[in-house]
Amino acid sequence: MALYENKITLKGFVGKDAESFATKNQRTLVVFSLATKSGYKNKQTNEWVNRTEWHRIVAFGKPADDAKPLKKGDYVEVEGEMQSSPREIDGVKDKKKTKIKIRDWEVRASKVDKLAKPESSRDENLDAEPVTEDDAA
């Protein structure tokens, strides 16, 4: 058993068409957003409480080749690892400029598979609000 492991598997819908870029070394880099949903039934109100999470997916090499043709609405499964990158932004507090350190999270894909769109199932939350393009990361 591994002492530490950084592994994530996500299934969801692509929020925007995948974008391809070239790095300085002419490696292909593909970026797209992926929406996943989770929810629970509030026992007091008997209503569904839903949450959509947006994930920034970055792929290099073969996973990038698999991700290039992805379009908004495609249903995909992504395997990879979570990575964060720190950055600083300028902020103002009490009329004084200050640097604020934040972390951006992304999934570095090691595998990207386009799946057949799921048919409606009983487990699906039919009360869930639809995901709009404005929600896309």
Buried (B, 14 or more C-beta within 10 A) or exposed (E): EEEEEEEBEBEBBBBBBBEBEEEEEEEBBBBBBBBBBEEEEEEEEEEBEEEBEBBBBBBBEEBBBBBBEBEBEBBBBBBBEEEEEEEEEEEEEEEEEEEEEEEEEBBBBBEBEBEEEEEEEEEEBEEEEEBEEEEBB
